[in-house]
Amino acid sequence: MTGADTTGKDRLRRLLGGEETAWLVERARQRLERGRPLTGTVTLSTATAAQRRVAELLLGRRAGAGTSLSVSLEEVDRVLRTSGAAPDGLQEAVVRLRGPLRDLAGEREASASAWREAFENLDAATATRPELAGWRAWLESTGLVRRLAPDPGQARHLLDQLARVVARLPSPGLPIGRLAAQTSGDAHALDEGRPLGTLALSAAKALTGRAYPGEAGADARRAAWAAVGVHLDDLSSLVLCLGLPGDDRTPTGRMLAAARAAGEPCVLTLRQLRRHDGPLSSAGLVRICENPVVVAAAADELGPSCPPLVCGGGRPSAAVWQLLDLLSEGGGRFAYHGDFDWGGVAIAAAIHDRYGFEPWRFDTAAYEAALSPAGPSSAEPSTAAASPAAVSQAALTGRPCPTPWDPNLAEVMERRAVRVEEELVLPVLLSDLSPSPRDRGTW
């Protein structure tokens, strides 16, 4: 280092290197790192006497009165240049005193780009899933991903796994451990409390119309996963049925046969159905309803004479799919009824896509009849459905879904915009199930 360099360095330290001017250097550094010019004034609202004296020595003039201290950055730059303390001015001085400057704008852009890349595969997986659009926006607005994985590289790894999970949902009959292993290589990645488990559970809730944070607890978690066909264990996934014939050669068959003879509903676990050897005889047509109240009412009114009836229980669980698979393999045909709302239509569409079915009062004619002043046709006047006034109070909300078994139904529902729950047409459903109804209506 030459003598001139040493002299300039010492002069710079005397002028700006002390504690009394640290605030001034820091303000200049912040401006530079934010891409702002070193012009105008900077103000220290509560300056000490020492800070004021040093500023006066630096600028060669009184620094004003009062508690605040204002310094012109252009004046400081001129003093540094003319004194030789920093020939290139204030920016040079800041670098020599504080080290290299950061490009904060560039860093922000690089970080934003890295986060956009982190979400790329998840965005691709949700691009054609409008039911997940709100959930994707929720992930962004809540910052949940950044809390679980603060680094974009770590987040990308996590979100790539999440994208693979989302692509598999709904996935009827899949154990959660297998889903985790197939999408992340870790059979416990979807466990409660794990980052992927937290994000994937919120996606499962979104797919079934639940609140993303939603209800906490083991039962709520089990129900949310079951609604997209993922089961936590073979005993928690259940299906409710009534009047299935059963057989006398298998444990499950004997349970069904006994329940049918007693006219009582039967609850089967996924474990029982998976252990059943061979298809289940269905004795022809099996009716599927959405809500347990239909099964309960049928058991009360029809008992042992009720024909085969399976309850989907909302979004079919793994046990529901397994039972329907076994019945289909046994030659069963299906007739379906559910709620006339977009959630019910989505459930019906999933079942129709997998098995096909005859609409059981679940078509345009049945929907219009439920909204007519007379109500749906029925065997007896006493079994008329709820009044149109009650029906009209239930507004149809949500995202419209196609109805492939009756394409006109979706159009009419969207136009009428009225929701009709299954309970409101329960009397006519029971009439159809009756062994000798005078007016079965149409399916």
RAKASUL-V992404 format. One record per residue. PSI is psi in degrees with one decimal (999 if undefined). NEAR is the number of other ideal C-beta (glycine too) atoms within 12 Angstrom. D_FIRST is the distance of its C-alpha to the first C-alpha in whole Angstrom. Layout:
PSI:NEAR:D_FIRST ; PSI:NEAR:D_FIRST
This chain:
129.2:9:0 ; 167.4:8:4 ; -36.4:9:7 ; -39.7:13:8 ; -42.9:16:6 ; -41.4:13:7 ; -44.3:16:10 ; -39.3:25:11 ; -42.9:23:10 ; -41.0:18:12 ; -41.4:25:15 ; -40.2:35:15 ; -38.8:20:16 ; -38.7:22:18 ; -45.0:34:20 ; -1.4:42:21 ; -1.2:25:19 ; 173.2:21:22 ; -32.9:15:26 ; -21.4:27:27 ; 7.0:41:26 ; -37.2:21:25 ; -38.4:26:29 ; -44.6:43:27 ; -40.5:37:24 ; -40.8:19:27 ; -41.4:29:29 ; -40.9:39:27 ; -43.8:30:26 ; -41.2:21:29 ; -45.6:25:30 ; -43.7:29:28 ; -21.3:25:29 ; 2.8:19:32 ; 20.2:17:32 ; 151.0:19:32 ; 157.9:15:31 ; 68.8:35:29 ; 165.2:18:32 ; -162.1:18:34 ; 155.8:23:34 ; 146.7:30:34 ; 135.0:22:36 ; 115.9:27:36 ; -33.6:13:39 ; 83.7:13:39 ; 144.2:27:36 ; 167.4:20:36 ; -38.2:14:36 ; -41.6:19:32 ; -37.7:28:31 ; -42.0:27:33 ; -43.3:18:31 ; -38.5:29:28 ; -37.2:36:29 ; -39.7:23:31 ; -38.1:21:27 ; -44.5:36:25 ; -14.6:30:28 ; 27.8:15:29 ; 167.6:14:33 ; 141.7:14:35 ; 13.8:31:35 ; 175.0:19:39 ; 173.4:11:41 ; 179.9:14:43 ; -25.9:16:41 ; 157.6:19:39 ; 120.2:33:36 ; 135.0:26:35 ; 132.7:36:32 ; 123.5:25:32 ; -33.7:33:29 ; -37.9:20:29 ; -42.8:27:28 ; -41.8:39:25 ; -42.3:33:24 ; -42.3:20:25 ; -42.7:32:23 ; -37.5:37:20 ; -48.6:23:20 ; -28.2:16:21 ; -14.5:25:19 ; -0.8:22:16 ; -33.5:33:15 ; 89.2:33:15 ; -28.5:21:16 ; 10.5:18:18 ; -164.6:30:20 ; -37.9:40:21 ; -43.3:29:21 ; -43.3:26:18 ; -43.0:39:17 ; -43.0:35:20 ; -41.8:22:18 ; -33.2:28:15 ; -33.3:29:17 ; -6.6:26:20 ; 179.9:11:18 ; 146.6:13:20 ; 147.2:26:23 ; 147.5:19:27 ; 87.0:15:29 ; -39.0:18:32 ; -42.5:16:35 ; -39.3:15:34 ; -41.0:16:34 ; -42.3:16:38 ; -41.3:14:39 ; -40.4:16:38 ; -43.4:21:39 ; -40.2:15:43 ; -42.1:16:43 ; -38.3:22:43 ; -36.1:28:45 ; -42.4:19:47 ; -35.1:21:47 ; -33.8:32:48 ; -3.2:31:51 ; -52.5:20:52 ; -35.2:25:55 ; -40.6:36:56 ; -37.8:26:57 ; -37.6:20:58 ; -26.0:27:61 ; -5.8:31:62 ; -35.5:17:62 ; 17.2:12:66 ; 80.4:23:66 ; -25.6:19:67 ; -12.6:28:68 ; 1.3:34:65 ; -44.6:18:63 ; -37.9:24:63 ; -42.5:37:62 ; -42.0:31:59 ; -36.5:17:58 ; -40.6:23:59 ; -42.1:36:56 ; -45.6:21:53 ; -32.0:13:54 ; -17.3:18:54 ; 19.8:14:51 ; -42.8:27:53 ; -42.4:32:51 ; -28.1:24:48 ; -36.3:16:49 ; -30.8:27:50 ; 87.2:29:48 ; -27.7:18:44 ; 134.6:17:42 ; -36.1:23:44 ; -43.8:16:44 ; -40.1:21:46 ; -39.4:33:48 ; -42.1:25:49 ; -44.2:26:50 ; -44.5:37:52 ; -29.1:41:53 ; -40.7:29:54 ; -41.9:37:56 ; -39.8:47:58 ; -38.6:32:59 ; -36.0:30:61 ; -48.7:45:62 ; -39.1:38:63 ; -22.0:26:65 ; -4.4:30:67 ; 141.2:38:68 ; 151.8:37:71 ; 81.7:31:72 ; 132.3:35:76 ; 19.5:32:76 ; 125.3:31:73 ; 145.0:28:72 ; -34.8:43:68 ; -38.3:23:67 ; -40.5:23:68 ; -42.8:42:66 ; -45.6:32:63 ; -40.3:22:63 ; -24.8:22:64 ; -18.9:35:61 ; -11.7:31:58 ; 5.7:15:59 ; 114.0:23:59 ; -14.3:19:63 ; 8.7:19:62 ; -24.2:31:59 ; 10.8:41:62 ; 157.2:24:63 ; 133.8:23:63 ; -16.3:15:59 ; 145.9:24:57 ; -47.0:31:55 ; -37.9:40:57 ; -39.8:34:60 ; -46.8:32:59 ; -42.8:41:59 ; -35.8:45:62 ; -39.9:48:64 ; -34.1:37:63 ; -40.7:46:64 ; -40.3:43:67 ; -41.1:33:68 ; -40.0:34:67 ; -24.1:37:69 ; 15.3:36:72 ; 14.3:28:72 ; 161.5:28:71 ; 137.3:17:68 ; -49.3:28:64 ; -52.4:18:64 ; -169.1:24:67 ; 137.5:16:69 ; 174.4:17:68 ; 160.2:12:69 ; -40.8:16:71 ; -42.2:14:74 ; -39.2:22:72 ; -44.3:30:69 ; -42.3:26:72 ; -39.5:29:74 ; -43.5:43:71 ; -40.2:44:71 ; -32.2:42:74 ; -21.5:39:75 ; 18.5:44:72 ; 13.9:36:74 ; 127.0:44:72 ; 142.3:41:73 ; -26.9:32:72 ; 168.7:21:75 ; -13.2:23:78 ; -17.6:22:80 ; -15.6:25:78 ; 120.8:40:79 ; 159.6:33:83 ; 138.6:44:85 ; 134.2:36:89 ; 168.0:47:92 ; 134.9:42:95 ; 13.6:37:98 ; 138.4:47:97 ; -40.8:33:99 ; -164.8:33:98 ; -178.9:25:99 ; 15.2:15:101 ; -13.2:15:99 ; 153.8:21:95 ; -44.8:20:94 ; -40.7:37:93 ; -41.0:29:96 ; -36.4:20:98 ; -45.6:29:96 ; -42.4:40:96 ; -42.0:25:100 ; -42.1:20:101 ; -38.6:30:99 ; -43.7:32:100 ; -33.6:20:104 ; -11.3:18:103 ; 28.1:23:102 ; 144.7:26:98 ; 152.1:35:95 ; 133.1:38:93 ; 122.8:29:89 ; 143.8:39:88 ; 160.3:28:84 ; -35.4:36:82 ; -46.1:22:82 ; -43.8:30:86 ; -35.9:42:86 ; -27.3:24:84 ; -5.4:19:86 ; 134.9:32:89 ; 109.1:16:90 ; 175.4:17:91 ; 167.8:23:92 ; 132.1:38:93 ; 135.2:28:97 ; -8.2:35:97 ; 38.4:23:100 ; -117.4:19:99 ; 130.5:25:98 ; 123.8:39:95 ; 141.0:44:94 ; 129.9:52:90 ; 168.5:49:90 ; -32.2:41:86 ; 140.1:30:87 ; -24.7:26:89 ; -29.8:24:91 ; -43.6:43:93 ; -43.7:39:94 ; -45.1:24:95 ; -39.0:30:97 ; -39.1:39:99 ; -41.0:29:99 ; -43.5:18:101 ; -31.3:25:103 ; -28.2:31:104 ; -130.9:23:103 ; -17.0:21:104 ; -1.3:21:105 ; 131.3:38:102 ; 169.4:36:101 ; 127.5:38:97 ; 130.4:47:94 ; 137.1:53:91 ; 123.6:42:88 ; -23.1:46:85 ; 40.2:34:83 ; -139.0:31:81 ; 122.6:37:78 ; 135.1:45:80 ; 175.1:43:79 ; -34.7:42:78 ; -38.0:39:82 ; -47.6:43:83 ; -41.1:38:82 ; -42.6:36:83 ; -44.3:47:87 ; -35.3:43:87 ; -46.5:30:86 ; -38.4:39:89 ; -39.5:39:91 ; -41.4:25:90 ; -26.9:19:91 ; 10.0:27:94 ; 10.1:17:95 ; 147.4:33:94 ; 154.8:24:94 ; 143.7:37:92 ; 130.9:38:93 ; 139.9:45:90 ; 144.5:49:90 ; -171.2:48:87 ; 138.3:36:86 ; 71.8:46:86 ; 173.6:37:83 ; -29.3:29:79 ; -44.6:32:78 ; -38.0:36:82 ; -41.0:40:82 ; -40.1:35:79 ; -46.8:43:80 ; -40.3:45:83 ; -38.3:32:81 ; -41.6:37:80 ; -40.9:40:83 ; -40.4:30:85 ; -32.7:20:82 ; -37.2:25:82 ; -24.1:32:86 ; 156.1:21:88 ; 163.1:37:90 ; 130.5:27:93 ; 126.3:35:92 ; 95.3:38:94 ; 42.7:42:95 ; 53.7:46:91 ; -174.4:35:92 ; -44.3:26:92 ; -42.1:21:96 ; -37.7:39:95 ; -46.5:40:92 ; -39.8:28:94 ; -38.1:29:97 ; -25.9:46:95 ; -4.8:33:94 ; 157.0:22:98 ; -32.9:15:100 ; -12.3:16:103 ; 174.6:29:100 ; 147.9:39:100 ; 147.3:28:103 ; 166.1:29:104 ; -39.8:24:107 ; 149.5:15:109 ; -33.7:14:108 ; -14.7:12:107 ; 17.8:27:104 ; 148.9:26:102 ; -177.9:37:99 ; 155.6:26:97 ; 152.4:17:98 ; -31.6:23:96 ; -40.5:14:94 ; -41.2:20:93 ; -41.4:32:91 ; -17.3:20:90 ; -16.0:15:88 ; 95.5:23:86 ; 140.6:15:83 ; 120.0:30:82 ; 171.5:15:78 ; -175.7:23:75 ; 125.2:21:74 ; 145.9:23:77 ; 148.3:30:78 ; 154.9:22:80 ; 82.3:33:84 ; -25.4:22:85 ; -18.3:30:88 ; 84.9:31:89 ; -28.1:19:86 ; -23.0:19:88 ; -46.4:36:88 ; -39.3:29:84 ; -43.2:19:85 ; -41.2:27:88 ; -41.2:37:86 ; -36.6:26:83 ; -44.9:16:85 ; -31.5:25:87 ; 39.6:22:84 ; 134.5:29:86 ; 135.4:31:86 ; 110.2:43:88 ; 155.1:29:88 ; -35.0:41:90 ; -28.0:29:92 ; -20.1:37:93 ; 20.0:42:95 ; -42.4:36:96 ; -43.3:33:100 ; -28.8:40:100 ; -42.8:46:98 ; -35.4:41:100 ; -41.4:32:103 ; -33.9:40:102 ; -18.4:40:101 ; 141.3:26:105 ; -35.0:19:107 ; 61.2:13:110 ; 142.8:23:108 ; -23.2:15:110 ; 93.7:18:107 ; -16.5:23:104 ; -159.3:33:103 ; 152.0:21:100 ; 999:26:97
